[in-house]
Amino acid sequence: MSVPELDARRLQRRFEGVEVSKISDVVERYPARFGGEVRSQQHASPESWPILRVTVSDGTGTAVAVFTGRSRIRGLEAGCAVLFEGVARRERGRLVVLNPAYTLLR
């Protein structure tokens, strides 16, 4: 088994028992609750309005949460697990949710 396959399995097991949709099953333009492990964060340049983009993966797919007016969220860092609730859409082939409600998991 390859490293990416092992990582996908690990992520899927991490969210077993948590009532969430798999990222691959999220339907565009409908309320959704999904979880993932933070893979990366991107911050907008200091000259513009603060925007934080957080990419998560659950082993079935990836999604991006976009937080406007935020440059950082305390406790939200690479490797942590988080649940997002919001209405997602596809943007350039990626699942994106704007200003979702979020819950950090420990």
N, C-alpha and C positions, 0 to 999 in steps of 0.2 A: 504494500500500500504506500502511496506517495505521501510526502509531508503535507501538501495542501489537502489531501483527502483525510488524513489523520486530524488536521486542524479543524476541518469542517465537522467531523464527527464529535470532536471535543466541544465545539461551540453548540452543536445541537443538543448534546447531553447537558450542557450548562443551563439550558432553558427548559429542560424537562420539568413538568409539574407546575410551571408558571403559566397562568392563563393568558397567553398571547398568541397572535397569529405568526406564522412563519413569514419572514420577509418575502419569500417567493410567492406566498399566497395573498399578499396585501392587494386589494382591489383599488384602483385609482378612483379618486373623488368620492370615497366613502369613508366614514370614520373607521379608524383602525387602531389597534393596540398591538405593538410589536416590540420585541427586545433585541438587543445585540450587544456585542462587546466593542468598545470604542477602539477603532483602528487608527484614526488620525483626526487632527483638528487643524483648521485653517482660519486665520484671522485676516480681516480686511486691512488695507493699508491705513496708517494713522491719519492720513489726510481726509479720509472719507468717514461716513457714518459707520460706527462699529458693527461688524457682522461676524458671527462665529459659525463656521460650518463643521459639523461633527459627523464623521463617517463611521457607521457601525456595521457589523456583520454578525449573522447568527448561524452561519454554516450552510444556509440555503440561498443566501443572497446578501447584497449590501444595500444600505439606504443612507441618505444624507439628511440630517436635521439642520435647518438653517435658523439661527436665532438673530433677529435684527435688534440693534441697540445693545448688544452684549459683545464684549470682547473676551470674556472668560466666565466660566461657571465653576465655582468652587466644588471640588470633588469629582468633576467630570474630566477624566484623564485617560490616556491610553491604557488599555487592558481592563478597565472597569466595566461592569455590566450595567446597562441602563434600559428602562422601558420608556417608550414614547407613545403618546396618544395624540392623534391628529388626523387630518385629511391629507393623504398623499397624492402626488401626481408624478408623472414621468417628465423628466427634463434632460434632454440630451442622452436618453437611454438609461438614466438613473432614477431611482425612486427618491423623491424629495418631499419632505414635510416641513412646512414653515411654522416657526414658533410653537412647537408641540409642547404639551404638558409632559413632564418627565419625572421619573422616579429612579433614583440611584439604588442599585442592589449591592449588597455586601456579601 
